[in-house]
Amino acid sequence: MRLFNICKLLQTTKYLLYNKFVLFRGYLMDLKEKASKIKLLVFDIDGVMTDGSITYDENGVEYKTFNAKDGHGLAKMIKNGLMTAVITGRRNGTVDRRAVDLRFTEVYQGVKNKLPILEAIMQKYELDFSQVSYMGDDEPDIPILEKVGISACPSDAVKKVRDICDFISEKGGGKGAVRELCDLIYESQFE
């Protein structure tokens, strides 16, 4: 009797594990399908393309540090015809420089309400939300994250953001999170 119960338990456990794998695999397939439709990648800056630190020198000049791997991922997107944009709440000359270096399609700084800016970009390029990915890390990003085709965040995003995102990077902001999203989209469209 005990042997029968153990075998039954193992079969049940195997079945549950198999179903979880199938569900998980189905989720991955759905995410890759969404990624295959993306034409515009949009990013917040602080906490996404940087680690969220804000550094000032003695003259009050603000500095930001960006990740080279993220830059390479973005360059691959642009090289393959995808558009990239930044919509950020702060204004900083370092962001302008990075945007020029990477040839971003659109750059908007000092924006408190980001959704209308995204909608204007989408209208300009005749896109719908399913063709847009957005990576954000904090509450001001939620209105956009709730609408786009792929909502994404770094691993160290606030919980409210992580709870609603389709894609949570294994990397933190400024530490390769942008690259992971770029790689997902690249593999879904070009490999």
N, C-alpha and C positions, 0 to 999 in steps of 0.2 A: 504493500500500500504506500509506503513512504517513497519508494523508487518511482512509482507511478506519479505521485504528486510532484516530485522533483523534476521528472521529465516534462510534465505538464507545465510547470513553472518555467522551465528553460524554453519550451516552445513558445509560451506566451511572451516571455521576455524577448526572445529572438524576433517574434512578430512585431512587438512594439518598437524595438530598435530598428527593424527594417522599415516600418512605417515612418519613423522619425527621419530616417535617411531619405526616404522618398519625398517627404514633405520638405526637408531641407534642400534636397536637390531641386525640387520644383520651385522653391523660392529663388535659388540661384539662377535657374533658367528664366524665371520671370524678370529678375534684375538684369540679366544679360539682354533680354528682349527689350526692356526699357532703355538700356544703354545703347542699343543699336539704333535708336531713333534720335539720339541727342545731336543737336547742331550747335548749341550754345552752352558753354560752361561758365557759370558765374560764381564769383567768390567774394566773401568778406575778407578783410585783411587781418585785423588783430585777432589772434587766437586761431586763425585758419592758415594763412600764408606766413604768419609769424607765430611765435610761441605765446603771444599776448603780452609780453613784457613791453613796457614803455620806458625808454632810456632818454634822459636829458643831459646835455653838457652844462657847464657853468653859465653859458649864455642863453640857456633855455631852448636850444635847438634839439628837436626830437629825432631819435635814430631808431631804425628798425633793422632787424636781421632776417634775411630770407634764406630758404633752403635751396641749394643748387639742384638737388634731385627733383624737387617740385618744379623748378624752372625747366629742367630737361623734359619732364612730362608735359608741361604746358607747351613747350616748343614743338613737341611731336604732334600735339593736337592742332596747332596752328599750321604746321607744315602739311598736315593732311586735310586742310580745308575747314576745320571747325573754328567757330568764333569763340573768343574769350572776353570776359568782362569782369570788372571789379565794381562793387557797390559797397562803400564803407562809410561808417559814421564819422570817422576822424579825417582830418585833412593833413597831409604830410608830403613834402617834396620827395622823400625817399620812395614813396609809392609811385609818384609820377615817373621817376627814374626807372624803377623796376618795370613799369608798364611799357615804357619806351623800349627797354632792353628786350622784353619778351614780345613786343608788337601786339599788345592787347587791342582788341577791336573797340572796346568802350571802357572808359574809366570815369567813375563818379565818386567824388569824395565829399565829406561833410553832409551826408544824407542821413536824416533821422528816420524818415518813412521810406523804406526801400522798395516796397511793392509797386508804387506808381512809376518809379524809375525803370524797374524791370519791365513793366507793361509797355512803357514807351519804347524800350529797346526791342521788345518782341514785335510791336507794331511796325517799327522801322524796317525790320528784317523779315516781316511776314511769318512769324513763328507762333506756335501755340505752346502752352505749358508742357505738353508731352515731349517737346523737343529741347527742353531746358533742364540742365542740372544746376543745382545750387548747393554750395558748401558753406555752412555757417556754424557758429559755435555758441550763440547766446540768444536770449529772449528776443531782441530786435529782429532776428532772422526768422522767427517762427512764421509770420504771415506768408513769407515766400516759400519756406520749406513745406508748408501745408498744401501748396498748389502745384509745384513743379513735377516734371516727369521723374527725376531722381533727386530726392532730398538726401543730402550727405552731411556728415560732420566728422571732425577729428575725434579720437578716443577720449580726449579730455574736455569735450564740450559739456555744457551744463546738462543735468539730467532731463530737464524738460525738452531739450533739443534731441538728445539721444533717444528719448522715448518715441519720437515721431519720425525719425529718419529711416529711409530705405537702406542706406549704406553708412555704416559706422566704421571708419578706418581703424586699423590696428595701431596706427601712429597718431601722435599728438599733433596739435597745431604747430606749424613751422618745423616739423620733424619728419615730413614725408607723407602726410595725410593727403595733400593735393596730388602727389604722384600716384598714390594708390587708386584714387578716383580716375585719374587720367589713364592709368593702365587698364582698369576695368573697361572704360569706354573704348580705348584703342583695341583691346582684344575682341570686344563685341562687334566692332565695325571693320577692322582691317586685318584680322588674322583668321 
